[in-house]
Amino acid sequence: MPEQLPSDAELMASFARGDLSAFDQLIVRHQQSVINTIYRLIGDATTAEDLAQEVFLNIFRAAPKYKPTAAFRTWLFRITRNVCYNELRRRVRRPVVLEGPDPDISPLNVPDEKAVQPFETMTAEERGRIVRAAIEKLPPAQRLAVILRRYEGLSYTEIAEAMDKTMPAVKSLLSRAKSSLTESLRQYFKK
């Protein structure tokens, strides 16, 4: 019979007692998920890695006070949400100024708005890029709800806890996000 791995709550308790290897295990277990969530919300890989470090630093600091009243992943994504929202607020206060032309907006990369290509004939990579771009245009709360549901597989209850919202609020966020995405992607579904 294979050895059962300790739960996240058990690792946090071990870490709070001074076991640094327990914290390392938590990082290994959740780091990629945190980076992916931040990247999908912020849209910058380097920033996502930096903010993931900030998330785990917050967990490191909070370990002595951690109480497993909610699932660890829910608590983790609540911290991730707070770090991301702080970054988004910081960006609004101090917009990033790019030097030189943006290579992603070169004349060769600007889509032809009049050309309509059926979604079904696109490659999976093209469809993924279009859907990601549509998700990036959602307001931050809707985007986070979609990311947590679609990419992280959290239940509505877990999303509500992670986002500090009620269940009806989460359902509303996801419903509005679905409507917005449907509208944004409508041109690709024309027959």
Backbone torsions as a table, in degrees:
resi	resn	phi	psi	omega
1	MET	NA	127.3	-177.8
2	PRO	-66.7	149.4	179.2
3	GLU	-70.0	134.0	-179.7
4	GLN	-82.1	131.5	179.3
5	LEU	-74.7	148.5	178.5
6	PRO	-67.0	148.7	177.5
7	SER	-72.0	167.2	177.3
8	ASP	-61.0	-41.1	179.9
9	ALA	-63.6	-39.8	177.6
10	GLU	-65.4	-39.4	177.4
11	LEU	-64.9	-40.2	178.1
12	MET	-63.8	-40.9	178.8
13	ALA	-64.2	-42.0	178.3
14	SER	-63.3	-42.5	179.6
15	PHE	-64.7	-41.3	179.2
16	ALA	-61.4	-26.9	176.9
17	ARG	-86.1	1.2	175.0
18	GLY	109.1	3.0	-179.6
19	ASP	-83.7	97.6	-177.6
20	LEU	-66.7	-27.8	179.8
21	SER	-66.4	-27.6	177.3
22	ALA	-65.3	-40.1	178.2
23	PHE	-66.2	-41.2	177.3
24	ASP	-58.1	-40.7	179.1
25	GLN	-64.0	-39.5	177.2
26	LEU	-62.9	-41.4	179.1
27	ILE	-62.8	-48.9	-179.7
28	VAL	-59.2	-40.5	-176.4
29	ARG	-69.0	-36.2	-169.3
30	HIS	-120.3	-7.6	-173.3
31	GLN	-58.9	-47.6	-176.6
32	GLN	-64.8	-37.8	178.3
33	SER	-64.1	-41.4	178.6
34	VAL	-65.8	-46.1	179.3
35	ILE	-60.3	-45.5	-179.3
36	ASN	-61.8	-42.6	179.8
37	THR	-63.3	-46.5	179.6
38	ILE	-63.1	-43.8	-179.8
39	TYR	-59.6	-44.2	-179.4
40	ARG	-65.9	-29.0	-179.5
41	LEU	-85.9	-40.3	-174.7
42	ILE	-93.7	-38.5	177.3
43	GLY	89.1	13.6	-179.2
44	ASP	-136.1	120.9	-174.2
45	ALA	-64.7	-43.2	-178.9
46	THR	-65.3	-45.2	178.0
47	THR	-62.8	-38.2	179.6
48	ALA	-60.2	-42.7	178.9
49	GLU	-66.3	-42.0	178.5
50	ASP	-63.3	-44.2	-179.0
51	LEU	-69.6	-31.4	176.1
52	ALA	-63.3	-39.1	175.9
53	GLN	-61.7	-39.9	178.2
54	GLU	-63.8	-39.9	177.6
55	VAL	-59.2	-49.1	-177.5
56	PHE	-70.8	-28.6	173.6
57	LEU	-65.8	-40.4	176.1
58	ASN	-62.9	-39.7	177.4
59	ILE	-65.6	-41.6	178.0
60	PHE	-56.6	-46.9	-178.5
61	ARG	-68.9	-33.5	-175.3
62	ALA	-85.9	-8.7	-174.4
63	ALA	-52.5	-44.5	-178.7
64	PRO	-63.0	-25.3	-177.9
65	LYS	-100.0	-1.9	-175.7
66	TYR	-64.3	129.2	175.0
67	LYS	-123.7	122.7	-176.5
68	PRO	-75.1	60.1	178.4
69	THR	-79.7	-25.5	175.8
70	ALA	-124.8	166.5	177.2
71	ALA	-60.2	144.4	-178.5
72	PHE	-56.4	-44.4	-178.9
73	ARG	-60.6	-36.2	177.9
74	THR	-63.8	-46.4	178.5
75	TRP	-62.7	-43.0	178.8
76	LEU	-58.7	-45.8	-178.6
77	PHE	-74.0	-22.7	173.2
78	ARG	-67.8	-44.0	177.0
79	ILE	-63.5	-43.0	179.0
80	THR	-60.0	-44.1	178.2
81	ARG	-58.4	-47.7	-177.9
82	ASN	-61.4	-43.1	179.6
83	VAL	-63.9	-42.8	179.7
84	CYS	-65.6	-44.5	179.5
85	TYR	-63.2	-37.8	175.8
86	ASN	-61.2	-42.2	178.9
87	GLU	-64.9	-43.3	179.7
88	LEU	-64.1	-39.1	176.7
89	ARG	-65.4	-40.7	178.5
90	ARG	-61.1	-40.3	-179.6
91	ARG	-66.5	-34.1	178.4
92	VAL	-67.7	-40.2	179.8
93	ARG	-70.3	-38.3	-179.4
94	ARG	-128.8	86.0	-179.0
95	PRO	-61.0	144.9	178.5
96	VAL	-80.0	129.8	177.7
97	VAL	-105.3	120.6	179.6
98	LEU	-85.6	140.8	176.5
99	GLU	-93.2	129.1	179.2
100	GLY	79.4	176.7	-177.9
101	PRO	-71.2	148.3	177.8
102	ASP	-80.6	119.5	-177.8
103	PRO	-64.0	-22.2	178.9
104	ASP	-76.8	-12.6	-178.3
105	ILE	-117.5	32.2	176.7
106	SER	-72.9	160.0	-179.4
107	PRO	-56.2	-27.3	-179.7
108	LEU	-75.7	-21.1	-177.4
109	ASN	-101.7	-3.9	-178.7
110	VAL	-78.9	122.1	-178.5
111	PRO	-68.8	146.3	175.5
112	ASP	-81.3	109.9	-175.0
113	GLU	-64.8	-25.0	-177.0
114	LYS	-84.8	-22.6	-180.0
115	ALA	-79.8	129.1	179.5
116	VAL	-117.0	118.3	178.4
117	GLN	-111.3	127.7	-179.4
118	PRO	-58.7	134.7	-177.7
119	PHE	-56.7	-36.8	-175.2
120	GLU	-67.6	-26.5	-177.3
121	THR	-87.3	-5.3	179.1
122	MET	-79.1	156.6	174.9
123	THR	-73.5	162.5	179.0
124	ALA	-59.0	-36.7	179.9
125	GLU	-64.9	-43.2	178.3
126	GLU	-63.9	-45.2	178.9
127	ARG	-60.4	-43.9	179.7
128	GLY	-60.2	-43.2	179.9
129	ARG	-62.9	-41.5	-179.3
130	ILE	-67.1	-43.3	179.5
131	VAL	-65.4	-42.9	178.3
132	ARG	-60.6	-41.3	179.1
133	ALA	-63.5	-39.7	178.2
134	ALA	-65.7	-40.3	178.7
135	ILE	-64.7	-39.3	-179.7
136	GLU	-62.8	-23.6	-179.2
137	LYS	-82.9	-10.6	178.9
138	LEU	-69.5	152.8	172.5
139	PRO	-59.8	151.5	-173.9
140	PRO	-51.6	-42.8	-177.9
141	ALA	-66.5	-42.2	177.9
142	GLN	-65.1	-43.0	-179.8
143	ARG	-60.4	-45.1	-179.7
144	LEU	-64.2	-41.8	178.9
145	ALA	-60.8	-43.3	178.6
146	VAL	-64.5	-44.4	-179.7
147	ILE	-61.3	-46.7	-178.6
148	LEU	-65.6	-36.0	-178.8
149	ARG	-77.4	-52.4	-171.0
150	ARG	-78.4	-46.2	-173.0
151	TYR	-94.0	-32.6	-178.4
152	GLU	-99.0	-12.5	175.4
153	GLY	70.4	24.9	179.1
154	LEU	-74.7	148.6	176.0
155	SER	-76.0	167.2	177.5
156	TYR	-58.8	-39.5	179.9
157	THR	-63.1	-44.7	179.8
158	GLU	-65.3	-39.3	177.9
159	ILE	-63.7	-43.5	179.2
160	ALA	-59.1	-44.0	179.1
161	GLU	-66.9	-44.4	-178.6
162	ALA	-64.8	-35.3	-177.4
163	MET	-95.1	-1.1	-178.9
164	ASP	57.2	48.3	-179.6
165	LYS	-129.8	166.4	175.7
166	THR	-81.2	162.8	177.6
167	MET	-59.9	-45.6	177.5
168	PRO	-60.7	-34.9	179.0
169	ALA	-65.3	-41.3	178.9
170	VAL	-64.9	-44.4	178.7
171	LYS	-60.8	-39.3	178.4
172	SER	-65.6	-44.9	177.5
173	LEU	-57.4	-47.3	-178.4
174	LEU	-67.7	-35.6	178.3
175	SER	-66.5	-45.9	178.4
176	ARG	-64.1	-38.9	178.3
177	ALA	-63.2	-42.9	179.0
178	LYS	-61.8	-42.7	178.6
179	SER	-62.8	-44.5	179.6
180	SER	-64.1	-42.6	-180.0
181	LEU	-66.3	-40.1	178.4
182	THR	-60.3	-43.9	179.2
183	GLU	-65.8	-44.1	-179.5
184	SER	-63.8	-34.1	-175.2
185	LEU	-97.1	-0.8	-176.6
186	ARG	-53.5	-41.6	-177.2
187	GLN	-62.1	-25.1	-178.7
188	TYR	-84.8	-12.3	-178.4
189	PHE	-102.5	0.7	179.2
190	LYS	-61.6	143.8	-179.8
191	LYS	-105.3	NA	NA
